[in-house]
């Protein structure tokens, strides 16, 4: 009598991550941005909501150096940190 189970009925099919793999920063092109982000996290008890600007800068560096695919920052959740589009200046209407 065999006690071996048949695991061949279902096979695992690996699939790539949704955003794809991106290379490590072997040459330290974005190391300064990463360090600023990590310092911010440590100083803020790892509350990443307080370090969003540093996170945005780090991701921009990675995209600029082809260490990750270019994505619109709005799609990465940084819409509120984007520079406002140039347009008519808002004036304060005080009598």
PDB file of N, CA, C and O in Angstrom:
ATOM      1  N   UNK A   1       0.831  -1.176   0.000  1.00  0.00           N
ATOM      2  CA  UNK A   1       0.000   0.000   0.000  1.00  0.00           C
ATOM      3  C   UNK A   1       0.881   1.247   0.000  1.00  0.00           C
ATOM      4  O   UNK A   1       1.851   1.327   0.754  1.00  0.00           O
ATOM      5  N   UNK A   2       0.548   2.200  -0.830  1.00  0.00           N
ATOM      6  CA  UNK A   2       1.353   3.416  -0.953  1.00  0.00           C
ATOM      7  C   UNK A   2       0.725   4.529  -0.127  1.00  0.00           C
ATOM      8  O   UNK A   2      -0.489   4.729  -0.155  1.00  0.00           O
ATOM      9  N   UNK A   3       1.560   5.247   0.604  1.00  0.00           N
ATOM     10  CA  UNK A   3       1.057   6.372   1.398  1.00  0.00           C
ATOM     11  C   UNK A   3       1.324   7.700   0.716  1.00  0.00           C
ATOM     12  O   UNK A   3       0.977   8.757   1.242  1.00  0.00           O
ATOM     13  N   UNK A   4       1.935   7.645  -0.447  1.00  0.00           N
ATOM     14  CA  UNK A   4       2.243   8.882  -1.179  1.00  0.00           C
ATOM     15  C   UNK A   4       0.950   9.492  -1.719  1.00  0.00           C
ATOM     16  O   UNK A   4       0.065   8.782  -2.197  1.00  0.00           O
ATOM     17  N   UNK A   5       0.859  10.788  -1.637  1.00  0.00           N
ATOM     18  CA  UNK A   5      -0.321  11.489  -2.150  1.00  0.00           C
ATOM     19  C   UNK A   5      -0.024  12.012  -3.549  1.00  0.00           C
ATOM     20  O   UNK A   5       1.128  12.295  -3.877  1.00  0.00           O
ATOM     21  N   UNK A   6      -1.014  12.135  -4.336  1.00  0.00           N
ATOM     22  CA  UNK A   6      -0.848  12.622  -5.694  1.00  0.00           C
ATOM     23  C   UNK A   6      -1.050  14.139  -5.704  1.00  0.00           C
ATOM     24  O   UNK A   6      -2.182  14.614  -5.611  1.00  0.00           O
ATOM     25  N   UNK A   7       0.031  14.889  -5.815  1.00  0.00           N
ATOM     26  CA  UNK A   7      -0.040  16.348  -5.852  1.00  0.00           C
ATOM     27  C   UNK A   7      -0.060  16.874  -7.276  1.00  0.00           C
ATOM     28  O   UNK A   7      -0.080  18.088  -7.482  1.00  0.00           O
ATOM     29  N   UNK A   8      -0.056  15.998  -8.249  1.00  0.00           N
ATOM     30  CA  UNK A   8       0.003  16.404  -9.642  1.00  0.00           C
ATOM     31  C   UNK A   8      -1.308  16.921 -10.206  1.00  0.00           C
ATOM     32  O   UNK A   8      -1.332  17.443 -11.321  1.00  0.00           O
ATOM     33  N   UNK A   9      -2.394  16.789  -9.466  1.00  0.00           N
ATOM     34  CA  UNK A   9      -3.675  17.222 -10.002  1.00  0.00           C
ATOM     35  C   UNK A   9      -3.763  18.730 -10.179  1.00  0.00           C
ATOM     36  O   UNK A   9      -4.400  19.204 -11.120  1.00  0.00           O
ATOM     37  N   UNK A  10      -3.146  19.475  -9.306  1.00  0.00           N
ATOM     38  CA  UNK A  10      -3.107  20.940  -9.442  1.00  0.00           C
ATOM     39  C   UNK A  10      -1.648  21.364  -9.497  1.00  0.00           C
ATOM     40  O   UNK A  10      -0.839  20.978  -8.653  1.00  0.00           O
ATOM     41  N   UNK A  11      -1.333  22.152 -10.489  1.00  0.00           N
ATOM     42  CA  UNK A  11       0.051  22.613 -10.586  1.00  0.00           C
ATOM     43  C   UNK A  11       0.105  24.116 -10.337  1.00  0.00           C
ATOM     44  O   UNK A  11      -0.797  24.860 -10.721  1.00  0.00           O
ATOM     45  N   UNK A  12       1.154  24.530  -9.706  1.00  0.00           N
ATOM     46  CA  UNK A  12       1.368  25.942  -9.420  1.00  0.00           C
ATOM     47  C   UNK A  12       1.953  26.613 -10.653  1.00  0.00           C
ATOM     48  O   UNK A  12       2.961  26.157 -11.192  1.00  0.00           O
ATOM     49  N   UNK A  13       1.319  27.702 -11.102  1.00  0.00           N
ATOM     50  CA  UNK A  13       1.816  28.460 -12.247  1.00  0.00           C
ATOM     51  C   UNK A  13       2.271  29.816 -11.748  1.00  0.00           C
ATOM     52  O   UNK A  13       1.438  30.668 -11.437  1.00  0.00           O
ATOM     53  N   UNK A  14       3.574  30.034 -11.666  1.00  0.00           N
ATOM     54  CA  UNK A  14       4.044  31.340 -11.208  1.00  0.00           C
ATOM     55  C   UNK A  14       3.693  32.417 -12.221  1.00  0.00           C
ATOM     56  O   UNK A  14       3.648  32.169 -13.426  1.00  0.00           O
ATOM     57  N   UNK A  15       3.443  33.623 -11.709  1.00  0.00           N
ATOM     58  CA  UNK A  15       3.174  34.741 -12.605  1.00  0.00           C
ATOM     59  C   UNK A  15       3.955  35.954 -12.094  1.00  0.00           C
ATOM     60  O   UNK A  15       4.199  36.079 -10.894  1.00  0.00           O
ATOM     61  N   UNK A  16       4.339  36.831 -12.993  1.00  0.00           N
ATOM     62  CA  UNK A  16       5.115  37.992 -12.571  1.00  0.00           C
ATOM     63  C   UNK A  16       4.250  38.948 -11.749  1.00  0.00           C
ATOM     64  O   UNK A  16       3.023  38.921 -11.850  1.00  0.00           O
ATOM     65  N   UNK A  17       4.892  39.797 -10.931  1.00  0.00           N
ATOM     66  CA  UNK A  17       4.138  40.786 -10.168  1.00  0.00           C
ATOM     67  C   UNK A  17       3.383  41.726 -11.099  1.00  0.00           C
ATOM     68  O   UNK A  17       3.765  41.885 -12.258  1.00  0.00           O
ATOM     69  N   UNK A  18       2.313  42.351 -10.606  1.00  0.00           N
ATOM     70  CA  UNK A  18       1.503  43.246 -11.428  1.00  0.00           C
ATOM     71  C   UNK A  18       2.320  44.374 -12.031  1.00  0.00           C
ATOM     72  O   UNK A  18       2.148  44.695 -13.207  1.00  0.00           O
ATOM     73  N   UNK A  19       3.187  44.971 -11.268  1.00  0.00           N
ATOM     74  CA  UNK A  19       3.994  46.094 -11.761  1.00  0.00           C
ATOM     75  C   UNK A  19       5.286  45.624 -12.420  1.00  0.00           C
ATOM     76  O   UNK A  19       6.030  46.445 -12.957  1.00  0.00           O
ATOM     77  N   UNK A  20       5.565  44.347 -12.393  1.00  0.00           N
ATOM     78  CA  UNK A  20       6.797  43.841 -12.984  1.00  0.00           C
ATOM     79  C   UNK A  20       7.952  43.955 -12.003  1.00  0.00           C
ATOM     80  O   UNK A  20       7.857  44.644 -10.987  1.00  0.00           O
ATOM     81  N   UNK A  21       9.023  43.282 -12.315  1.00  0.00           N
ATOM     82  CA  UNK A  21      10.210  43.332 -11.470  1.00  0.00           C
ATOM     83  C   UNK A  21      11.053  44.525 -11.878  1.00  0.00           C
ATOM     84  O   UNK A  21      11.071  44.908 -13.048  1.00  0.00           O
ATOM     85  N   UNK A  22      11.736  45.099 -10.937  1.00  0.00           N
ATOM     86  CA  UNK A  22      12.639  46.187 -11.281  1.00  0.00           C
ATOM     87  C   UNK A  22      13.994  45.916 -10.640  1.00  0.00           C
ATOM     88  O   UNK A  22      14.075  45.297  -9.579  1.00  0.00           O
ATOM     89  N   UNK A  23      15.056  46.382 -11.290  1.00  0.00           N
ATOM     90  CA  UNK A  23      16.404  46.066 -10.801  1.00  0.00           C
ATOM     91  C   UNK A  23      16.736  46.779  -9.495  1.00  0.00           C
ATOM     92  O   UNK A  23      16.201  47.840  -9.175  1.00  0.00           O
ATOM     93  N   UNK A  24      17.632  46.152  -8.767  1.00  0.00           N
ATOM     94  CA  UNK A  24      18.156  46.772  -7.560  1.00  0.00           C
ATOM     95  C   UNK A  24      19.058  47.937  -7.945  1.00  0.00           C
ATOM     96  O   UNK A  24      19.563  47.996  -9.066  1.00  0.00           O
ATOM     97  N   UNK A  25      19.252  48.840  -7.033  1.00  0.00           N
ATOM     98  CA  UNK A  25      20.088  50.019  -7.269  1.00  0.00           C
ATOM     99  C   UNK A  25      21.541  49.675  -6.946  1.00  0.00           C
ATOM    100  O   UNK A  25      22.087  50.135  -5.944  1.00  0.00           O
ATOM    101  N   UNK A  26      22.166  48.854  -7.811  1.00  0.00           N
ATOM    102  CA  UNK A  26      23.525  48.375  -7.562  1.00  0.00           C
ATOM    103  C   UNK A  26      24.550  49.498  -7.508  1.00  0.00           C
ATOM    104  O   UNK A  26      25.548  49.389  -6.796  1.00  0.00           O
ATOM    105  N   UNK A  27      24.316  50.573  -8.250  1.00  0.00           N
ATOM    106  CA  UNK A  27      25.301  51.652  -8.309  1.00  0.00           C
ATOM    107  C   UNK A  27      24.992  52.788  -7.348  1.00  0.00           C
ATOM    108  O   UNK A  27      25.698  53.796  -7.346  1.00  0.00           O
ATOM    109  N   UNK A  28      23.970  52.653  -6.545  1.00  0.00           N
ATOM    110  CA  UNK A  28      23.646  53.654  -5.534  1.00  0.00           C
ATOM    111  C   UNK A  28      23.166  54.976  -6.102  1.00  0.00           C
ATOM    112  O   UNK A  28      23.355  56.029  -5.492  1.00  0.00           O
ATOM    113  N   UNK A  29      22.541  54.919  -7.281  1.00  0.00           N
ATOM    114  CA  UNK A  29      22.092  56.156  -7.922  1.00  0.00           C
ATOM    115  C   UNK A  29      21.025  56.881  -7.102  1.00  0.00           C
ATOM    116  O   UNK A  29      20.920  58.105  -7.172  1.00  0.00           O
ATOM    117  N   UNK A  30      20.248  56.150  -6.339  1.00  0.00           N
ATOM    118  CA  UNK A  30      19.168  56.757  -5.548  1.00  0.00           C
ATOM    119  C   UNK A  30      19.376  56.546  -4.053  1.00  0.00           C
ATOM    120  O   UNK A  30      18.436  56.661  -3.266  1.00  0.00           O
ATOM    121  N   UNK A  31      20.599  56.241  -3.669  1.00  0.00           N
ATOM    122  CA  UNK A  31      20.886  55.931  -2.271  1.00  0.00           C
ATOM    123  C   UNK A  31      20.585  57.116  -1.349  1.00  0.00           C
ATOM    124  O   UNK A  31      20.047  56.929  -0.258  1.00  0.00           O
ATOM    125  N   UNK A  32      20.925  58.321  -1.777  1.00  0.00           N
ATOM    126  CA  UNK A  32      20.682  59.496  -0.935  1.00  0.00           C
ATOM    127  C   UNK A  32      19.189  59.690  -0.680  1.00  0.00           C
ATOM    128  O   UNK A  32      18.785  60.042   0.428  1.00  0.00           O
ATOM    129  N   UNK A  33      18.369  59.460  -1.709  1.00  0.00           N
ATOM    130  CA  UNK A  33      16.913  59.593  -1.555  1.00  0.00           C
ATOM    131  C   UNK A  33      16.373  58.512  -0.616  1.00  0.00           C
ATOM    132  O   UNK A  33      15.501  58.768   0.214  1.00  0.00           O
ATOM    133  N   UNK A  34      16.913  57.294  -0.768  1.00  0.00           N
ATOM    134  CA  UNK A  34      16.486  56.193   0.092  1.00  0.00           C
ATOM    135  C   UNK A  34      16.847  56.488   1.547  1.00  0.00           C
ATOM    136  O   UNK A  34      16.043  56.248   2.448  1.00  0.00           O
ATOM    137  N   UNK A  35      18.041  57.002   1.773  1.00  0.00           N
ATOM    138  CA  UNK A  35      18.480  57.313   3.142  1.00  0.00           C
ATOM    139  C   UNK A  35      17.606  58.392   3.768  1.00  0.00           C
ATOM    140  O   UNK A  35      17.237  58.284   4.937  1.00  0.00           O
ATOM    141  N   UNK A  36      17.266  59.441   2.999  1.00  0.00           N
ATOM    142  CA  UNK A  36      16.379  60.485   3.523  1.00  0.00           C
ATOM    143  C   UNK A  36      15.028  59.904   3.906  1.00  0.00           C
ATOM    144  O   UNK A  36      14.460  60.264   4.937  1.00  0.00           O
ATOM    145  N   UNK A  37      14.516  59.008   3.078  1.00  0.00           N
ATOM    146  CA  UNK A  37      13.234  58.366   3.355  1.00  0.00           C
ATOM    147  C   UNK A  37      13.323  57.516   4.622  1.00  0.00           C
ATOM    148  O   UNK A  37      12.432  57.571   5.470  1.00  0.00           O
ATOM    149  N   UNK A  38      14.392  56.731   4.752  1.00  0.00           N
ATOM    150  CA  UNK A  38      14.553  55.868   5.929  1.00  0.00           C
ATOM    151  C   UNK A  38      14.725  56.683   7.204  1.00  0.00           C
ATOM    152  O   UNK A  38      14.191  56.316   8.251  1.00  0.00           O
ATOM    153  N   UNK A  39      15.464  57.782   7.125  1.00  0.00           N
ATOM    154  CA  UNK A  39      15.631  58.661   8.297  1.00  0.00           C
ATOM    155  C   UNK A  39      14.275  59.229   8.704  1.00  0.00           C
ATOM    156  O   UNK A  39      13.933  59.258   9.886  1.00  0.00           O
ATOM    157  N   UNK A  40      13.517  59.674   7.722  1.00  0.00           N
ATOM    158  CA  UNK A  40      12.183  60.208   7.986  1.00  0.00           C
ATOM    159  C   UNK A  40      11.310  59.153   8.671  1.00  0.00           C
ATOM    160  O   UNK A  40      10.615  59.455   9.641  1.00  0.00           O
ATOM    161  N   UNK A  41      11.346  57.934   8.172  1.00  0.00           N
ATOM    162  CA  UNK A  41      10.551  56.868   8.779  1.00  0.00           C
ATOM    163  C   UNK A  41      10.953  56.638  10.235  1.00  0.00           C
ATOM    164  O   UNK A  41      10.094  56.522  11.109  1.00  0.00           O
ATOM    165  N   UNK A  42      12.255  56.572  10.492  1.00  0.00           N
ATOM    166  CA  UNK A  42      12.716  56.341  11.865  1.00  0.00           C
ATOM    167  C   UNK A  42      12.308  57.484  12.790  1.00  0.00           C
ATOM    168  O   UNK A  42      11.906  57.251  13.929  1.00  0.00           O
ATOM    169  N   UNK A  43      12.412  58.729  12.296  1.00  0.00           N
ATOM    170  CA  UNK A  43      12.068  59.887  13.117  1.00  0.00           C
ATOM    171  C   UNK A  43      10.569  59.993  13.377  1.00  0.00           C
ATOM    172  O   UNK A  43      10.151  60.667  14.319  1.00  0.00           O
ATOM    173  N   UNK A  44       9.759  59.338  12.555  1.00  0.00           N
ATOM    174  CA  UNK A  44       8.302  59.420  12.679  1.00  0.00           C
ATOM    175  C   UNK A  44       7.676  58.083  13.055  1.00  0.00           C
ATOM    176  O   UNK A  44       6.543  57.792  12.672  1.00  0.00           O
ATOM    177  N   UNK A  45       8.415  57.273  13.807  1.00  0.00           N
ATOM    178  CA  UNK A  45       7.929  55.971  14.283  1.00  0.00           C
ATOM    179  C   UNK A  45       7.361  55.123  13.150  1.00  0.00           C
ATOM    180  O   UNK A  45       6.357  54.432  13.323  1.00  0.00           O
ATOM    181  N   UNK A  46       8.008  55.184  11.998  1.00  0.00           N
ATOM    182  CA  UNK A  46       7.655  54.400  10.812  1.00  0.00           C
ATOM    183  C   UNK A  46       6.238  54.672  10.324  1.00  0.00           C
ATOM    184  O   UNK A  46       5.583  53.792   9.766  1.00  0.00           O
ATOM    185  N   UNK A  47       5.770  55.901  10.540  1.00  0.00           N
ATOM    186  CA  UNK A  47       4.477  56.337   9.998  1.00  0.00           C
ATOM    187  C   UNK A  47       4.753  56.896   8.608  1.00  0.00           C
ATOM    188  O   UNK A  47       5.140  58.056   8.469  1.00  0.00           O
ATOM    189  N   UNK A  48       4.552  56.070   7.575  1.00  0.00           N
ATOM    190  CA  UNK A  48       4.940  56.485   6.223  1.00  0.00           C
ATOM    191  C   UNK A  48       4.098  57.638   5.690  1.00  0.00           C
ATOM    192  O   UNK A  48       4.495  58.276   4.715  1.00  0.00           O
ATOM    193  N   UNK A  49       2.950  57.926   6.296  1.00  0.00           N
ATOM    194  CA  UNK A  49       2.146  59.049   5.816  1.00  0.00           C
ATOM    195  C   UNK A  49       2.857  60.383   6.067  1.00  0.00           C
ATOM    196  O   UNK A  49       2.558  61.379   5.408  1.00  0.00           O
ATOM    197  N   UNK A  50       3.794  60.402   7.016  1.00  0.00           N
ATOM    198  CA  UNK A  50       4.549  61.622   7.303  1.00  0.00           C
ATOM    199  C   UNK A  50       5.788  61.759   6.423  1.00  0.00           C
ATOM    200  O   UNK A  50       6.500  62.760   6.503  1.00  0.00           O
ATOM    201  N   UNK A  51       6.045  60.765   5.591  1.00  0.00           N
ATOM    202  CA  UNK A  51       7.248  60.765   4.746  1.00  0.00           C
ATOM    203  C   UNK A  51       6.908  60.642   3.265  1.00  0.00           C
ATOM    204  O   UNK A  51       7.713  60.138   2.481  1.00  0.00           O
ATOM    205  N   UNK A  52       5.745  61.089   2.890  1.00  0.00           N
ATOM    206  CA  UNK A  52       5.301  60.926   1.504  1.00  0.00           C
ATOM    207  C   UNK A  52       6.163  61.712   0.527  1.00  0.00           C
ATOM    208  O   UNK A  52       6.425  61.235  -0.577  1.00  0.00           O
ATOM    209  N   UNK A  53       6.612  62.913   0.909  1.00  0.00           N
ATOM    210  CA  UNK A  53       7.449  63.711   0.012  1.00  0.00           C
ATOM    211  C   UNK A  53       8.763  62.981  -0.277  1.00  0.00           C
ATOM    212  O   UNK A  53       9.211  62.934  -1.423  1.00  0.00           O
ATOM    213  N   UNK A  54       9.378  62.412   0.764  1.00  0.00           N
ATOM    214  CA  UNK A  54      10.619  61.654   0.572  1.00  0.00           C
ATOM    215  C   UNK A  54      10.367  60.408  -0.267  1.00  0.00           C
ATOM    216  O   UNK A  54      11.204  60.037  -1.089  1.00  0.00           O
ATOM    217  N   UNK A  55       9.234  59.767  -0.072  1.00  0.00           N
ATOM    218  CA  UNK A  55       8.881  58.588  -0.863  1.00  0.00           C
ATOM    219  C   UNK A  55       8.722  58.960  -2.331  1.00  0.00           C
ATOM    220  O   UNK A  55       9.213  58.255  -3.212  1.00  0.00           O
ATOM    221  N   UNK A  56       8.037  60.066  -2.591  1.00  0.00           N
ATOM    222  CA  UNK A  56       7.836  60.552  -3.964  1.00  0.00           C
ATOM    223  C   UNK A  56       9.183  60.851  -4.620  1.00  0.00           C
ATOM    224  O   UNK A  56       9.410  60.467  -5.767  1.00  0.00           O
ATOM    225  N   UNK A  57      10.075  61.532  -3.903  1.00  0.00           N
ATOM    226  CA  UNK A  57      11.395  61.853  -4.448  1.00  0.00           C
ATOM    227  C   UNK A  57      12.186  60.586  -4.782  1.00  0.00           C
ATOM    228  O   UNK A  57      12.858  60.517  -5.810  1.00  0.00           O
ATOM    229  N   UNK A  58      12.096  59.589  -3.902  1.00  0.00           N
ATOM    230  CA  UNK A  58      12.803  58.329  -4.133  1.00  0.00           C
ATOM    231  C   UNK A  58      12.267  57.620  -5.377  1.00  0.00           C
ATOM    232  O   UNK A  58      13.042  57.148  -6.208  1.00  0.00           O
ATOM    233  N   UNK A  59      10.958  57.548  -5.500  1.00  0.00           N
ATOM    234  CA  UNK A  59      10.375  56.884  -6.670  1.00  0.00           C
ATOM    235  C   UNK A  59      10.684  57.648  -7.954  1.00  0.00           C
ATOM    236  O   UNK A  59      10.917  57.034  -8.995  1.00  0.00           O
ATOM    237  N   UNK A  60      10.691  58.982  -7.893  1.00  0.00           N
ATOM    238  CA  UNK A  60      11.064  59.777  -9.074  1.00  0.00           C
ATOM    239  C   UNK A  60      12.497  59.477  -9.480  1.00  0.00           C
ATOM    240  O   UNK A  60      12.790  59.347 -10.669  1.00  0.00           O
ATOM    241  N   UNK A  61      13.397  59.366  -8.502  1.00  0.00           N
ATOM    242  CA  UNK A  61      14.797  59.040  -8.803  1.00  0.00           C
ATOM    243  C   UNK A  61      14.881  57.680  -9.475  1.00  0.00           C
ATOM    244  O   UNK A  61      15.593  57.526 -10.467  1.00  0.00           O
ATOM    245  N   UNK A  62      14.166  56.692  -8.953  1.00  0.00           N
ATOM    246  CA  UNK A  62      14.194  55.352  -9.551  1.00  0.00           C
ATOM    247  C   UNK A  62      13.681  55.378 -10.984  1.00  0.00           C
ATOM    248  O   UNK A  62      14.237  54.714 -11.858  1.00  0.00           O
ATOM    249  N   UNK A  63      12.622  56.143 -11.225  1.00  0.00           N
ATOM    250  CA  UNK A  63      12.087  56.216 -12.595  1.00  0.00           C
ATOM    251  C   UNK A  63      13.052  56.958 -13.516  1.00  0.00           C
ATOM    252  O   UNK A  63      13.250  56.550 -14.661  1.00  0.00           O
ATOM    253  N   UNK A  64      13.653  58.038 -13.031  1.00  0.00           N
ATOM    254  CA  UNK A  64      14.593  58.821 -13.841  1.00  0.00           C
ATOM    255  C   UNK A  64      15.835  58.024 -14.209  1.00  0.00           C
ATOM    256  O   UNK A  64      16.447  58.279 -15.246  1.00  0.00           O
ATOM    257  N   UNK A  65      16.215  57.063 -13.375  1.00  0.00           N
ATOM    258  CA  UNK A  65      17.405  56.255 -13.625  1.00  0.00           C
ATOM    259  C   UNK A  65      17.077  54.865 -14.171  1.00  0.00           C
ATOM    260  O   UNK A  65      17.904  53.957 -14.097  1.00  0.00           O
ATOM    261  N   UNK A  66      15.883  54.703 -14.712  1.00  0.00           N
ATOM    262  CA  UNK A  66      15.422  53.449 -15.303  1.00  0.00           C
ATOM    263  C   UNK A  66      15.554  52.260 -14.335  1.00  0.00           C
ATOM    264  O   UNK A  66      15.851  51.141 -14.753  1.00  0.00           O
ATOM    265  N   UNK A  67      15.330  52.516 -13.043  1.00  0.00           N
ATOM    266  CA  UNK A  67      15.340  51.438 -12.059  1.00  0.00           C
ATOM    267  C   UNK A  67      13.927  50.916 -11.796  1.00  0.00           C
ATOM    268  O   UNK A  67      13.735  49.945 -11.064  1.00  0.00           O
ATOM    269  N   UNK A  68      12.957  51.569 -12.400  1.00  0.00           N
ATOM    270  CA  UNK A  68      11.583  51.077 -12.401  1.00  0.00           C
ATOM    271  C   UNK A  68      10.865  51.718 -13.565  1.00  0.00           C
ATOM    272  O   UNK A  68      11.312  52.735 -14.094  1.00  0.00           O
ATOM    273  N   UNK A  69       9.764  51.133 -13.962  1.00  0.00           N
ATOM    274  CA  UNK A  69       9.006  51.666 -15.096  1.00  0.00           C
ATOM    275  C   UNK A  69       8.429  53.034 -14.740  1.00  0.00           C
ATOM    276  O   UNK A  69       8.011  53.272 -13.607  1.00  0.00           O
ATOM    277  N   UNK A  70       8.416  53.918 -15.723  1.00  0.00           N
ATOM    278  CA  UNK A  70       7.826  55.244 -15.513  1.00  0.00           C
ATOM    279  C   UNK A  70       6.333  55.102 -15.303  1.00  0.00           C
ATOM    280  O   UNK A  70       5.648  54.427 -16.072  1.00  0.00           O
ATOM    281  N   UNK A  71       5.840  55.730 -14.274  1.00  0.00           N
ATOM    282  CA  UNK A  71       4.417  55.750 -13.959  1.00  0.00           C
ATOM    283  C   UNK A  71       4.052  57.181 -13.606  1.00  0.00           C
ATOM    284  O   UNK A  71       4.857  57.881 -12.991  1.00  0.00           O
ATOM    285  N   UNK A  72       2.879  57.629 -13.971  1.00  0.00           N
ATOM    286  CA  UNK A  72       2.451  58.951 -13.524  1.00  0.00           C
ATOM    287  C   UNK A  72       2.356  58.957 -11.997  1.00  0.00           C
ATOM    288  O   UNK A  72       1.838  58.014 -11.398  1.00  0.00           O
ATOM    289  N   UNK A  73       2.855  60.015 -11.380  1.00  0.00           N
ATOM    290  CA  UNK A  73       2.843  60.081  -9.925  1.00  0.00           C
ATOM    291  C   UNK A  73       1.430  60.055  -9.364  1.00  0.00           C
ATOM    292  O   UNK A  73       1.209  59.602  -8.241  1.00  0.00           O
ATOM    293  N   UNK A  74       0.479  60.538 -10.144  1.00  0.00           N
ATOM    294  CA  UNK A  74      -0.913  60.483  -9.700  1.00  0.00           C
ATOM    295  C   UNK A  74      -1.347  59.037  -9.519  1.00  0.00           C
ATOM    296  O   UNK A  74      -2.094  58.718  -8.594  1.00  0.00           O
ATOM    297  N   UNK A  75      -0.882  58.167 -10.399  1.00  0.00           N
ATOM    298  CA  UNK A  75      -1.240  56.755 -10.346  1.00  0.00           C
ATOM    299  C   UNK A  75      -0.574  56.057  -9.157  1.00  0.00           C
ATOM    300  O   UNK A  75      -1.054  55.023  -8.691  1.00  0.00           O
ATOM    301  N   UNK A  76       0.521  56.620  -8.674  1.00  0.00           N
ATOM    302  CA  UNK A  76       1.225  56.055  -7.524  1.00  0.00           C
ATOM    303  C   UNK A  76       0.725  56.638  -6.204  1.00  0.00           C
ATOM    304  O   UNK A  76       1.253  56.311  -5.141  1.00  0.00           O
ATOM    305  N   UNK A  77      -0.287  57.498  -6.268  1.00  0.00           N
ATOM    306  CA  UNK A  77      -0.887  58.027  -5.046  1.00  0.00           C
ATOM    307  C   UNK A  77      -0.334  59.356  -4.573  1.00  0.00           C
ATOM    308  O   UNK A  77      -0.511  59.721  -3.411  1.00  0.00           O
ATOM    309  N   UNK A  78       0.335  60.087  -5.455  1.00  0.00           N
ATOM    310  CA  UNK A  78       0.941  61.364  -5.054  1.00  0.00           C
ATOM    311  C   UNK A  78       0.272  62.566  -5.701  1.00  0.00           C
ATOM    312  O   UNK A  78       0.912  63.605  -5.868  1.00  0.00           O
ATOM    313  N   UNK A  79      -0.991  62.451  -6.067  1.00  0.00           N
ATOM    314  CA  UNK A  79      -1.701  63.551  -6.733  1.00  0.00           C
ATOM    315  C   UNK A  79      -1.641  64.828  -5.896  1.00  0.00           C
ATOM    316  O   UNK A  79      -1.465  65.920  -6.436  1.00  0.00           O
ATOM    317  N   UNK A  80      -1.788  64.691  -4.580  1.00  0.00           N
ATOM    318  CA  UNK A  80      -1.802  65.871  -3.709  1.00  0.00           C
ATOM    319  C   UNK A  80      -0.429  66.522  -3.555  1.00  0.00           C
ATOM    320  O   UNK A  80      -0.338  67.651  -3.074  1.00  0.00           O
ATOM    321  N   UNK A  81       0.633  65.837  -3.952  1.00  0.00           N
ATOM    322  CA  UNK A  81       1.981  66.408  -3.850  1.00  0.00           C
ATOM    323  C   UNK A  81       2.506  66.943  -5.173  1.00  0.00           C
ATOM    324  O   UNK A  81       3.641  67.413  -5.257  1.00  0.00           O
ATOM    325  N   UNK A  82       1.675  66.870  -6.203  1.00  0.00           N
ATOM    326  CA  UNK A  82       2.095  67.333  -7.525  1.00  0.00           C
ATOM    327  C   UNK A  82       2.146  68.855  -7.552  1.00  0.00           C
ATOM    328  O   UNK A  82       1.388  69.528  -6.853  1.00  0.00           O
ATOM    329  N   UNK A  83       3.049  69.383  -8.368  1.00  0.00           N
ATOM    330  CA  UNK A  83       3.104  70.832  -8.566  1.00  0.00           C
ATOM    331  C   UNK A  83       1.833  71.268  -9.271  1.00  0.00           C
ATOM    332  O   UNK A  83       1.407  70.623 -10.229  1.00  0.00           O
ATOM    333  N   UNK A  84       1.219  72.353  -8.814  1.00  0.00           N
ATOM    334  CA  UNK A  84       0.010  72.817  -9.503  1.00  0.00           C
ATOM    335  C   UNK A  84       0.350  73.278 -10.914  1.00  0.00           C
ATOM    336  O   UNK A  84       1.432  73.809 -11.168  1.00  0.00           O
ATOM    337  N   UNK A  85      -0.589  73.066 -11.822  1.00  0.00           N
ATOM    338  CA  UNK A  85      -0.374  73.504 -13.200  1.00  0.00           C
ATOM    339  C   UNK A  85      -0.361  75.019 -13.254  1.00  0.00           C
ATOM    340  O   UNK A  85      -1.131  75.669 -12.547  1.00  0.00           O
ATOM    341  N   UNK A  86       0.515  75.599 -14.094  1.00  0.00           N
ATOM    342  CA  UNK A  86       0.537  77.057 -14.195  1.00  0.00           C
ATOM    343  C   UNK A  86      -0.792  77.557 -14.743  1.00  0.00           C
ATOM    344  O   UNK A  86      -1.354  76.980 -15.674  1.00  0.00           O
ATOM    345  N   UNK A  87      -1.265  78.599 -14.173  1.00  0.00           N
ATOM    346  CA  UNK A  87      -2.541  79.160 -14.596  1.00  0.00           C
ATOM    347  C   UNK A  87      -2.687  80.542 -13.988  1.00  0.00           C
ATOM    348  O   UNK A  87      -1.727  81.110 -13.468  1.00  0.00           O
ATOM    349  N   UNK A  88      -3.876  81.067 -14.055  1.00  0.00           N
ATOM    350  CA  UNK A  88      -4.074  82.385 -13.476  1.00  0.00           C
ATOM    351  C   UNK A  88      -3.811  82.356 -11.974  1.00  0.00           C
ATOM    352  O   UNK A  88      -4.233  81.444 -11.262  1.00  0.00           O
ATOM    353  N   UNK A  89      -3.115  83.362 -11.528  1.00  0.00           N
ATOM    354  CA  UNK A  89      -2.779  83.450 -10.111  1.00  0.00           C
ATOM    355  C   UNK A  89      -4.039  83.763  -9.306  1.00  0.00           C
ATOM    356  O   UNK A  89      -4.871  84.581  -9.697  1.00  0.00           O
ATOM    357  N   UNK A  90      -4.144  83.084  -8.174  1.00  0.00           N
ATOM    358  CA  UNK A  90      -5.273  83.349  -7.297  1.00  0.00           C
ATOM    359  C   UNK A  90      -4.997  84.627  -6.537  1.00  0.00           C
ATOM    360  O   UNK A  90      -3.910  84.829  -5.994  1.00  0.00           O
ATOM    361  N   UNK A  91      -5.992  85.480  -6.509  1.00  0.00           N
ATOM    362  CA  UNK A  91      -5.825  86.722  -5.771  1.00  0.00           C
ATOM    363  C   UNK A  91      -6.788  86.727  -4.610  1.00  0.00           C
ATOM    364  O   UNK A  91      -7.902  86.211  -4.702  1.00  0.00           O
ATOM    365  N   UNK A  92      -6.357  87.303  -3.540  1.00  0.00           N
ATOM    366  CA  UNK A  92      -7.194  87.412  -2.359  1.00  0.00           C
ATOM    367  C   UNK A  92      -7.988  88.698  -2.457  1.00  0.00           C
ATOM    368  O   UNK A  92      -7.422  89.791  -2.443  1.00  0.00           O
ATOM    369  N   UNK A  93      -9.276  88.566  -2.555  1.00  0.00           N
ATOM    370  CA  UNK A  93     -10.151  89.736  -2.735  1.00  0.00           C
ATOM    371  C   UNK A  93     -10.570  90.292  -1.383  1.00  0.00           C
ATOM    372  O   UNK A  93     -11.607  89.914  -0.838  1.00  0.00           O
ATOM    373  N   UNK A  94      -9.773  91.172  -0.860  1.00  0.00           N
ATOM    374  CA  UNK A  94     -10.122  91.822   0.395  1.00  0.00           C
ATOM    375  C   UNK A  94     -10.451  93.267   0.111  1.00  0.00           C
ATOM    376  O   UNK A  94      -9.720  93.935  -0.621  1.00  0.00           O
ATOM    377  N   UNK A  95     -11.554  93.774   0.684  1.00  0.00           N
ATOM    378  CA  UNK A  95     -11.917  95.172   0.443  1.00  0.00           C
ATOM    379  C   UNK A  95     -10.996  96.137   1.125  1.00  0.00           C
ATOM    380  O   UNK A  95     -11.178  97.349   1.012  1.00  0.00           O
TER     381      UNK A  95
END
